[in-house]
Amino acid sequence: MAEKLALPILLPGPPPSRLFFNEQPQTHQPTLPASPLPLTPLLQNLLATQNPTPSKTLTPNFPNNPSIPSRRPYRRIGKSGDPNKGKPWANHRLSQQGEKFLQTLIDPQFSFDQLDEVLSEFLDPIIELEEFDFETKCWDVLGVIKGLGFYKKCDLALKVFERVRSHDKAKLLVNNSVVAVIISILGKEGKVSVAGSLLNDLHKDGFCIDVYAFTSLITAYASNGRYREAVLVFKKMEEEGCKPTLITYNVILNVYGKMGMPWNKIMGVVEGMRSDGVEPDAYTYNTLISCCRRGSLYEEAAEVFEEMKLAGFRPDKVTYNALLDVYGKSRRLKEATVVLQQMEISGFSPSIVTYNSLISAYVRDGLLEEAMELKAQMVVKGIQPDVFTYTTLLSGFEKAGKDESAFGVFEEMRNAGCKPNICTFNALIKMYGNRGRFTEMMKIFEEIKTCQCKPDIVTWNTLLAVFGQNGMDSEVSGVFKEMKRAGFVPERDTFNTLISAYSRCGSFDQAMEVYKRMLEAGVSPDLSTYNAVLAALARGGLWDQSEKVFTEMKESHCKPNELTYSSLLHAYANGKEIKRMNALGEDIYSGVIEPHAVLLKTLVLVNSKSDLLVETERAFLELKKKGFSPDITTLNAMVSIYGRKQMIAKASEILNLMKESGFTPSLTTYNSLMYMYSRSGNFQRSEEILTEILAKGIKPDVISYNTVIFAYARNGRMKDASRVFSEMKESGIVPDVVTYNTFVACYAAESMFMEAIDVVRYMIKLGCRPNSNTYNSIVDWYCKLNRRDEASMFVSNLRKLDPRVTKEEECRLSERIKNKWS
C-alpha cells in the first residue's frame, strides 16, 4: 500500500509564470479522477434550488420557535445607500471642458450611442490645432475616467478608454496612470478577466507597462481572491525588469499570506524587497503578522512584532488585532490576553474585531461559556455583536453538539436585527448536514437565495464535507461538478475538502488522486492540506506512511499543529500500534507536545476505540484537570467504552453530565446505549431506546437496528428479531452482512441449520455477499455439536449455495473444521 500511495513531491513555491500574457489565457479547472457520477434524487433536489425560476420560500423550523421572525430592514451603523459613503467628487485637476465632458457622461439621459459624438466634441477641437496643452488634456482623460469610476460607471469608463486609445491623434493621451486607473476600476467591479485581457492587449501592442499598471492588476486579482493569477503577474513583472514598489511588495505579501505559502517563501519576498532597496513600512509589518494566521505561526508573529518596534514603528490597533488573532488561531489564550492588555495600555480601545478574535479563540478551545461572557462584556462596553460574533458562537455550539444553544444564538441574532450572511447560512448547512437532517439543510440552502445572498466557495466546500462525512460519494462528485458549473474555480480549501470527503467515503485512491491534481493545478500544499492527507492515511491505519508525510511536512518548514498530532494518534490506533500511540500520548501529558484540548479529546477517542479503559479514563480526567470542556464526541467515547464494559452506572453518569451541560445526545450516543443494554439482562431496553429516538425524529441507522436484532436473537427471541428486521426494511434501511450474520449465527446456535442456510440463500439473492463470518458460524456450530460429517458436507456443497465462493474459501473452511475437531 505504501508503494502504491507514492505521495507526489511537493512543489517548492508559487506556480510558474508562463501562463500570463498567453493569446487566450484560461484558468485551469482540474477535474475529478473519475467520471462524474449521476446526481442522486437528494442532490437533484438540493441543487434545483439554484434554478433562477421563482420558487416558494421554505423557512426552516427550529426547536422552541416554529418559525423565523419576519425580517426587519437591517442596515449596519455608518452604512448608507451611497456607494462612496458620502464623499464628494473632487475634480482631479479637470479643465472646464473636461468637467463639462464628465457631467455629460454621468447625466442619466446619456446613452452609449452618443459617446462618439460627445468624445469628438471633447477631443477634436484641440487636437486639430498645431499646438495644444498636452498636459492638460492628459489630466482631463485621467480625471474623466476616475470620475466615471467614482460614479460606478465602469462600462462607460472602459468605452472612453478604448475610444481614446484607438484615436489616431489622441492615443498618446493614454499613459500608465490612465491604465492603472482603468485596471483598478475593473478590479473593484470584479471584472478582473477583462482587466487582465486589457493589459495583455496593451503589452502585445508594444505599450510599455510600468510598475503602477502591474501593481493595479496584482491588486485587482488579489481583491477578487484570484491569488494564483496575482502571483503570475508579479513574476511576469519581475521578468520584464519592472522594479516593484513598496505597495507592490505589500500587496504580494498579503497574497502569499492568503495563499498559505510557507513562511520561508514569505520571508524570501521580504529579502528580495530589501535587496531592491525597499524598506518595510508599518503596513508591511502588519501584513507579515497577518501572514502568520493560517499556519498558526505565533512565534514568527512575535518576532515580527518585536522587529517592527525596533525599526521605529509604533504598533497600532491593526497590529494588535492581527497579533491577537494569530495567538487565538494558535490556541494561545494566555498570550492573546496579554496582547489585549498591551493594546489597552498603549491607548487603543478594543474594537469589535478584537473581541471577535478572542471569542473565536475561546470557541476553538471549546470554552463556550467564556466566549458568551466575552460577548456580554462587549455589550456592557457599548460594542454590539455583529454577524461574525453570532456566527462564530453558532458554529462553536454546533461543533460541540449543543444544538439548542446554537439555535438560541441564531434567534438572538435575528431578534437583534442582525442580518445573517453567507457564513451564517454555511454554519447552519453544516449543522443540519452533520446530523443527517438533509431536508432542513435543503431549506437553509434555498433560504440563501431568498435572503439575497449567493452560495460562495465555502458553501460548496461545506456541502462536499457534509456528503463526504456521510459516505455519500455520488453526492461528493455531483456537488463538485455543479460547483464548477456555477463558475467556481477550485482553490486549496476545495482540494483539502475533497481529500477529506473522499477518504471519509472510503475512496482512498481518489483522495490521493485529488492531491496529485491539486499539485498539477499549481496549488501549493499548506498545513490544512497536510492535515487532510494525514487524516486520510489515519483512516486506513497507514501509520508508517503518516510518519513519512509528517517528516516531509517539517522539512518543508510547515509547523505541525494539534490536528497533525491528532491524525498521527488516529493512524497509530487504526494501525493497532498501541505502543506508538501511548508514547505520543505521554509526550502530550508531559508537555513535550502542548496538551491542547483537541489532543486530549483525541486521546479519549483513540483509547476508547482501542478498548483501553484505564487510558481512556486518564485522558478524560486530564482534559477536565486542564479546564477544558468535553464535547459531544468525547462524551460519546466515554459512553461507548463504559457500555462495552457493561459499566451501566458509569455510562449513566456520563449521560447525566451530557444533559446537564446542555448537550444534545446524538445517534452515536443512543447506539452506544443500545449496545450496552443488548448485552445485559435488560436487553429489551435496546428496543425501548430505538422507539424513543424514533419519537424524537432521529432516524436510526443500520447499526441501531442490528443492535436490537442482536439483543433479541442472542436471547432466543427470533420472532422479535424477525419483527425488528421487517421494521428495519420498511423504514428504508438496507440490511447489511452483519444483520444477516446475526440471524445465521443464532439459528446455527439453536441447531436450526436449514433456517441458517435459508438466510444465506436469501442474502445472496438480495445481492449481499456472505463473508468469512457467515460460513464460520455454520461450520463452528456443526463442530460444537459433534456433527463433523455434516460440516464437511456443507463445505462440499457450498458452491451450489454460493456459486461465487472461491476455492481458497472452501480450503479455509475445510482446514477450520479439521482444527476445530482436533
VOTORZA-869584 format. One record per residue (C-alpha): residue in one letter; x, y, z. Coordinates in pm, whole numbers, plus 50000, padded with zeros to 5 digits. Layout:
BEGIN
aXYZ...
//
This chain:
BEGIN
m500005000050000a502845023750084e504385018349741k501015022849576l500495055649758a503715072249642l502795107349750p503855132749488i506805155649552l505625188749690l506065220049483p508705243249626g506965276249556p504415295549354p503405282449008p505475292348703s504675324448519r504405310448165l500585312248166f500475350148177f500185370047853n499085339647654e496945345947348q493915331247521p494575328947895q492455302748065t492065293348426h492945257048481q489975238548627p491025204148743t488555175748719l487915146848949p489825115048881a486685095648794s483815103948562p481135123748745l478515100648889p474805107048823l473185130349075t471115112449338p467505123949393l468595141849711l471285161449530q468985168949237n466505184249479l469215202749666l470825218049358a467495225649196t467265254749437q469955271749231n467495273948939p466585310248880t462905300748843p460925317349127s460085292749399k458135292849717t460245302050018l460895273250253t461555285050606p463325260650837n461645252451165f463755254951477p463195239251820n461245260752069n460425285351792p458435271651500s459195299951263i461905325351196p460825360651291s459935382450995r462945401350871r463295437150974p465045462050749y468655459850859r471435484450794r474765484950968i475635516151162g477575540750947k476415524950621s474155541550369g472975536350016d475725558849887p478485536549740n481035564349806k479975567750173g479105604450139k482475615050000p482135642849739w483665640949394a486915660349359n487525671649002h491145659448999r492515689648807l489885686948534s489725716348298q486445734048246q485935714547925g486895681848096e484395688148376k481685695548119f482515663047935l482275642948262q478945658448357t477575649548014l478665613248058i477125609148406d473845625348306p471045599348350q469795607848000f473145599247838s473315567647623f476235548347472d475095558347123q476095594447199l479625585947312d481435590746979e479745624346924v480495639347268l484015624747265s484695641946934e483445674647080f485875669547367l488975658947170d488875671746813p488825709846856i492085709247049i493885680646875e493395696746535l495415727046647e499115726246570e499875731746935f497705722247227d498085718547601f499045681647606e499475680247984t496005694848048k494385670447808c496205640947976w494815652448311d491375655448157v491405619548024l492695606548356g490195627348555v487195617548341i487975580248379k488495584848754g485185603248772l483335575748588g484855550748830f483715572349124y480155572548990k480265534648937k480095536748558c482695510148489d481495500148142l481375536248026a484885542648168l486175512947967k484445525647649v486015560147690f489425543947748e489085522247435r487885551447217v490765574047324r493265545547286s492075538246928h492005575146826d494805581846576k495795615446723a494625611747084k496085577447171l499175593647321l496895606847596v496675571247730n499575568047971n500375543748251s498455564548506v495295560948296v495965523448251a496455518748627v493165536748698i491075516948449i492595484048575s491725494348931i488135503448832l487655469848658g489085451648959k486705468949201e483785458448982g485015422348980k485895423248609v489415410448660s489455388648348v488675419648141a491455438248323g493935410248251s492975409047883l493305446747858l496855446647993n497645416847771d496465436047460l498445466947558h501555445647602k501115429647257d500665464147103g504085474347236f502795496047519c505485498647789i503665488148107d505045503748425v505025492948788y501775511348868a499795493348599f501255459848707t500505467249071s496915476848987l496375443248816i498005424049102t495725442549344a492675435449126y493395398149120a494135397549494s490995416549595n488905391749395g490515361349557r492395350749243y495715347549417r497465324849170e496925349948889a498225377449116v501455357849169l501785351548795v501555388948723f504145396148993k506535370748835k505915384948489m506575419748620e509975408648753e510775391048425e510035423548239g512635440948455c509995462748622k511125470148978p508355465449238t507485494049473l506715491949843i502995489849759t503625461049517y505545441649779n502875447950042v500155435249809i502065403749712l502945396350076n499245398250157v498565374349867y501185349749993g499545350850335k496095343850189m497545315049985g499085299950297m502555299850146p505305285250368w506975310750593n510355306950423k508735316950090i507175347650250m510505357550404g512115352150064v509915380349929v510975402550219e514645395350148g514115403549779m512375435449881r515305446650094s517845436949830d515955460449594g516495488349846v512835488949953e512435490550331p509295477050503d506805501650648a504185497050922y501765481950671t504395456050572y504885445150933n501125443150993t500785422150677l503575398650787i501885393151124s498625385550941c500505360450723c501175340251038r497475333151098r496935304150862g499845283250980s499415292851349l502935307651339y502715325751672e506485325351735e507185341051396a504435366851456a506025376551788e509415380751618v507905403451351f506165423651624e509475429551805e511305437451480m508605462951395k509215481451721l512995480151675a512545495351327g510915525451489f507295518251402r504655521351670p502165492351669d498635504251600k495195488851650v495585468151333t498885453951461y497455443651797n494325428551643a496395408651393l498775395851663l495875387251892d494215368251608v497395348151543y497565337951909g493855329851906k494135307551598s497175291051758r495095283852070r497425305252287l494755321752500k497195333552766e499335352252512a496205366052342t495055380452675v498475396852727v498205413152381l494795426852477q496295442052791q499215457252593m496745471252345e494745489152616i497915502052788s499015516552453g495795536652439f493875515452187s490375505452291p489375470152191s487085470151888i484565445551755v487475429651561t489405424651886y486535408152066n485635386551769s489215373251758l489095364852130i485655348952105s486875328151810a489885316852017y487695306152310v485325287852077r488215268751918d489175255452260g485595246252340l485335273252610l481845283252505e480695297552837e483755320152846a483035330552486m479475340052584e480825360052878l483085379252637k480055387352425a478325400952735q481405422452814m481245436852462v477665448052514v478505463852851k481245484152678g478785495752413i480085473152136q477225454951967p477895419451845d477905416651467v477175388351228f480705374551274t480255372951653y476985354151631t478135330851354t481305321551547l479245312751855l476675293751649s479445273251485g481025266351824f477825253051977e477145232751661k480555216551676a480135208652046g476785191951976k474755217952170d472025222851911e469595240952142s472265266652232a473185270851864f469555277951772g469355301752069v472275321951932f470635322751590e467345335251736e469155361951940m470935372951625r467655376451434n465915394151722a468815419051742g468145428251378c471475413851268k471045400450917p472605365850859n475345364950599i476565336250387c478855324750672t475825320750898f473985300350640n477095279150584a477205271550958l473525261350955i474055239250649k476915222550829m474825217851146y471935200750970g474155181450731n476365167351006r473255153951175g471875138550859r468915162250853f469095168550481t465545181750443e466305210650681m469675215250511m467915219350177k465605245750324i468585265750451f470265262450111e467175276849945e466875304850200i470295317350090k468635327549767t465585343549933c467865364250159q469595379049854c472795360049930k474705337849693p476435304949773d480175310649799i483105287049775v482675278350147t479045268150082w480155243449818n483045231450034t480625226250324l478335205150106l481345184749993a482385179350354v478865170150472f478335144450198g481855131250250q481265126050622n478125106450543g479935084350292m477855097750000d480505096749730s477975101449446e476885134149603v480515144949653s481225140549282g477925156949188v478475187449409f481955192349269k480565190948916e477795216048999m480275238649177k482405241548862r479285246448652a478375275748878g481695291948785f483695284549098v487355275949043p488615250649299e491165265849535r493255250049807d490365247150056t488265228849797f491035203949727n491575199250101t487845193050148l487765168349858i490695148950003s488855146350335a485495138650172y486765110149956s488805094950237r485715095650463c483805077650187g486495050850187s487735061949845f491355064749948d492795062449596q490515090549478a491585111849774m495235107849678e494405114449312v492815147449413y496025155949598k498045149549282r495625170149073m495975198249325l499725199349271e499295197148894a496985227548914g499835247249070v498275248849418s500905245649691p500025224249995d499625241750328l499095229950685s495445221350611t496495200550309y499005180550508n496415175250781a493835163450526v496325138750378l497325126650725a493675122350821a493135101350506l496155079750591a494955076650950r491595062350844g493445034450667g495775028850964l498795036750745w500905048751035d504265043050863q503215064350563s501825090250807e505235093150971k506845098950630v504375126850549f504965141450895t508735142350829e508225157550483m505945183550636k508585195150885e511285195350616s509025218750415h509045242950710c505355236650775k504855236251151p502645207551279n499655217251493e497285198451721l495325184251426t498545169751284y499305150951605s495645141151633s495845124051292l499015105851400l497195092751708h494345080151489a496835064151247y498515045351532a495155034751679n493745022451347g497035005151269k496984987451610e500295004051701i499325008352066k502905013652186r503465042551944m500085057052037n500905055352408a504365070552353l502835100252168g500245102752446e502995105152709d504595133752514i501275151852533y500755145252904s504325156052987g504085188052784v506715178852521i503805184152282e501495211052412p498385193952555h495735212552356a492085203852419v491925187652074l494745163652158l493325153452496k489925147452334t491645126752066l493365105952334v489965098752489l488655088352148v491545066052032n491915048952370s488175042052380k488295028552026s491215006052127d489174993752427l491745007052677l489605016152977v492305028853215e493965050152944t490585064152833e489675074853187r493135090353235a492755111652922f489235122253026l490405132553374e493385151353226l491005170052996k488915181953291k492025188953501k493305212853232g489995231653245f488815220852901s485165212752840p484465178952680d482435179652359i479755155452241t482305133352063t484385129552380l481335121552593n480155096552333a483525079152353m483105075852730v479555062252695s480825037852432i483635022452638y481555020852955g478795004352752r481144978252607k482484970952956q478884968053089m479594996353336i476005008253331a476295031553630k479325049153481a477625052753145s474595068053320e476885093253494i478275104753160l474755106453015n473645128653306l476725150853260m475875153652892k472325165452966e473375188953249s475945205353018g473315212352753f474495186552500t472015170752262p472545132852262s473335121251909l472565088851727t476045076851829t475075082052194y471895061552157n473625034051958s476175030052240l473375027752496m471515002052284y474714981852254m475214982652631y471714970352709s471714944552427r474474925852611s472794928952953g469934911153124n467744940953044f468134935052670q464554946952594r465734982052687s467524983152347e464244983852158e462785009152404i465655033052320l465085026651948t461415036351994e462425067652190i464745080951920l462135074651651a459675095451855k462285123451872g462555124551494i466055109451487k466495084751205p468175052451321d470885037051104v471775001151023i473834998651345s470785008051553y468624980351406n471444954751404t471984960651776v468324954651863i468144924051634f471224910151810a469684916752153y466644895152074a468454868851867r471114861052131n468354855952385g466494831552162r463664855152073m463944850351697k460334860651638d461054895251785a464334897051594s462454889951269r459854916251356v462554942851405f464164931151079s460874937650896e460574972151058m464124979550950k463344972150585e460064991650600s461975022250726g464195021650418i467335009050596v469084982350386p470264952450595d473994945750570v476124914750612v476214919850992t472404918751002y472234885550817n475204870751005t473344876751332f470454855051212v472784828751067a474774825851392c471694824451616y469894798551402a473044777251392a473434780051771e469904766051804s470764737151566m468404752751307f470864747751023m468274746850746e466994780950860a470564794150877i471234782150520d467954797650405v469164831250542v472404827550343r470394819350030y468164849650090m471054874150143i472784861949824k469544866749633l469364903049754g472964909949648c474564909549994r477774889249974p478424865050262n481794869050432s484014845450627n481994850950948t478834839250772y480234804650699n482324802751017s479144803851226i477664773851046v480744750951045d481704760651402w478294750651541y478314718051345c481654710351511k480474720551860l477544696851824n479894668651711r478414668551360r481674669251169d480394649850867e477574674750817a480084703350841s482244687450572m479204680850356f478154717250392v481564728350261s481474702949979n478104716149860l478884752749928r479384761449561k475764751049493l474624775749757d477074803149663p478424799649305r480814828549365v482594812349658t486344808549592k488434777149610e490534794149876e487454799350094e486504762550062c490024752150163r489994776450456l486704762350588s487924726150550e491064734550745r488914751951009i486794720651052k489944699551087n491404722851353k488124725351544w487754687751550s491304681151663
//
